[in-house]
Structure formats: C-alpha cells, structure tokens
C-alpha cells in the first residue's frame, strides 16, 4: 500500500510537467489563431480584444495552463476550438476508431508475439528460432509506413484479403490489416523479449527441480516457466498501449481511418492549438496511467519490487 | 560515422591502452566478433553507407536535384538509369545516394549526443543518489512521457525552416531518456562493488572513481542500446520526413523520397521500393551490429 501511494505521488508532478511542456510547445506554434479565424476581412480591434479575452490569450502562459487543467479535471472539459466547437465533441466520434485500432494491434502483439517468443525459446538454436529472430529483426528495421503500404498493396489490393482503406466493414474487417501493421513493431519486441526471458528461466533451478520431480514438460513450461517469464512482458505491453495510441498517426493516415491520430495531425498543420493540446493531454494521461498500473501490477506479481 | 568507427575499433585497441590486460571484456568480445559472419556483413554495409554519406560524388552520377528532366518523370528502371527517375525526372540512383547523408548523419549524431547526456546524468544520478538522483529521474520521466511522433511534430511545426541540425536537436530532446535510465541502473548496480570501495579506500576522488572505475564497468549494455538506437533514430527521422514535418525540399533524404512516393507507389512501385530498400538495409545493419555485439559482450552466453 505504501508502495502504491508513493508511486502515485511520483506520477503527479510528472503529469503536470509533461502536460505543461506540451501546452507551452503547442502555444509556441507560429501564427495568430485569432487572425487566422478572421480570414481575409480584418476584424475590428474591440472584437479581437474580446476574443483574446474569451480564450484567455492575454494571460501569462502558466495562468492559461492552470485554467485549462482546472477545466479538464473539474468539468471534463478539453477546451474548445477557435470556431467554438468543444474539443471533446470533436473527438467523440473519432475516439472509438483509434481505440478499436489500438486494441486490435495490442491483442495481435500479445497473442502472436508471446506465441512466437515461446516457440523460439523452446526450439532454441533450431530453424524455428532462427526464423523468428531473423523475421523480427527485419520487421523492426522496416519503417512502419513502408510495412503499411506494402501490406496495403499486396494483401489488400493484389490478393484482396482485406479491405484497403476506410472503415466501411466495421470491426474487425476494416481494422485487422491496420491493426497488424500498427502492432508489427511491438510484436517483434514482444517476441524477442519473451524468447530471452523464457530461455533464461528454462535454465533456472526451479525448472530443473520440477523436471527432476518427474513433472510433465507441458506443465513445467506452462505453470512454472511461463508464469515467471511473462512478468517483464507486463511492463512492455502496458507501456506499449500508450505508444500504440500515438503510433496511430501514421497507420490511420495510410488506411484512411478517421481517428484521433489523423485529427491531431491535421490540427497541428492547421495550427489548431486547442485540439492538439486536448489530444496530447489525453494521450499523456493514458500513458502515465498505463505506466502506473504496470508498476502496481509488477509489485503484485513480483514481491521483491514491493518490498525492495 | 564516428560511432561506427568507435564500434569497430573500441573492441580492439581500447583494452590494450587502458588496462593492458588480455582477456578483458572488450578483448574477448572482439575475439568472438571476429568469427561472426553477421558482424562482417553489417560492418560492410555500414562502411558503404558511411562512404556514400561522406563522399556521395564517388557513387552518384549527378549532384542533388541536378540534371533533372521533367519529361522523364517517374519513368521506371531502364537503360541509362538503373533505378529509374523520380517525380522531378532526376536520376533516382543519384538522388538516393545523396539521401544517405541525412539519415546516417542524424542517426549517428543523435545517438552520440544522447549517449553523452545519458552517461553524464546516469553517472551523477546513480553515483550520488539522493535529491539529485530524484530530480534527474523525474525529469527523465517527464520527457519519457511525451509521445515521440506527436511531440516531434509539434516542435518541428513550431520552428519551420529547419535543417539537419534542428532535426538532430529535436530527436535528442525526445530520445535521451531510455539510455539515461539504463545507465543509471547500471551505475547503481556497480556503485557498491568491492573494487569501488577499494578505490575509495585508497583515496580516489569521486570524479576518478566515476570515470575510471564505474564508467568502464557500466558502459557495455548502454553501448549496445546506443547501437540499436542509431537504427531506431534513422527510422524515426524517415517517419517524420514521410509525414511532411521533417526535412523539406530541396534537401534530399530517403524519408522525403518515400513521402513523394506515397501518392504514386501503386502505379510506380520503384519510387517506394528503392529508398525503402536502402533505408531498411542501413537500419537493419545497425540493429544486427547491436545484436551481435550484445551477444559477444554477454559472458552468460559463452
């Protein structure tokens, strides 16, 4: 319990500092959003002033940030765009698309990654192991957008196995291929981590003891080895869920999925500060929360951490 | 380029000068590496990539964006142009060769700076502990929490008109945390070792203990991660170029070529395939080099 509270208290300043940094960076974007809003016709000076007041643009940055965070936590209000639309409303439709994409990718990583890792570890030094090692290194080396375009052309266009773009078929049809592309990088890491971890644990004394007691191999692997080997995976998969949300920027662009990633990328280029701040704040929250959960879970799974 | 040389040479001459002991960790690693085929393949590819980055005119027929003919736009490989032509009708082979410099330079520079930050902060935080360590750890957490693509995009859009060095700074800013965490952990692991106590008992100062005793014994895993990191940085830089927020025309880079290719790749696959091939080969070589060096440095695997 003391560990949990301590960990929670550490997360608070990190959250404040990270979001403030992002807030400050976004407001350093060039151009005056109020003038951009006005378009070609110049606005009268008093309207400009009133708008600046309304969006708190005349206050110092730290005050703006404080007001914004108060809004987020007290009212669940992510601010509004300069055209008056609430950011949360803008994101409401898009949110589920990114979440479905990220969950698809995450499950793919988890199942296939751990499966390949265990397979490679049990067949260490043989063909299957070499194939998994070579394949995962290759996947890590190819940039995600090249994987995306190649998969889209070969599996989508030429072979017709998956829809090439859009969300017409809903889940899972439209999300399988983008999910696999998004998850491919993480999958390679999970497979390699699992392999290393299982290989190390197979040499551990308790595995030798279990085998010596005459336990069946499947039970030795399933009950003893895997249980201990998967602890490091919890860390990676937790942290990676946050990464997947952010990595969706590229994948959503390739497969034309109208999710958060596409929205935030457009907003950065159009210099729509409120949307960028809103989304990144949410992402950082998810990321820090995932990290926190992982650390707590880690403490439960491995008592040495908690008492250390 | 610097890093590559270091990667190849540090294995051999460094132990002789610093410790005069045969059979040190790095010397053993070198003996092991000498016999690995993968090691020599990746070193060979990286030497070619570095040569292309340093002296592109030795490989390319034309200078960057030179001798372009719009009538040849997007023509596939054929006589006179091994790799075909790009959108502007420039010889694609020459363009790709000139694109090497941005990737290799940024990858190596970012990693060298990030490694220096990691060594300094890791040593200070891990060795002294206490408040200093807590502050360093929290600052690391803050930067670790910024999503890479989004964070880089925001900074790069905020400061337009950036070149290779601005890209390097942004990537260092977002990429120094992993190695710093690892370095700190390594330093803590060896901080209380007997040889450190012995050095202290003999009256060695903090600086001497850190540089001469702790650093050489904690660097190996960080060094391996640094090598893998070069590959990841090159890949990340290409992603930013591809998204259109990284380097801009008239600069030449693989990421930019892939950015152009995205609209035409279905009809003109060579636009996508060739830069992707060069990019993948370079990234892969850094990753493989990191992998074989890690295996060679890990005594548990012998």
Interface residues (C-beta under 8 A of the other chain):
Chain A: X10 X13 X14 X15 X17 X18 X21 X22 X25 X26 X28 X29 X30 X137 X138 X140 X141 X142 X143 X144 X145 X146 X149 X153 X157 X242 X243 X245 X246 X247 X249 X250 X253 X264 X265 X268 X269 X271 X276 X279 X280 X283 X284 X287 X288 X291
Chain B: X138 X139 X141 X142 X143 X145 X146 X147 X148 X149 X150 X151 X153 X154 X155 X157 X158 X160 X231 X235 X238 X239 X242 X243 X244 X245 X258 X262 X265 X266 X269 X272 X276 X279 X280 X283 X284 X287 X288 X291
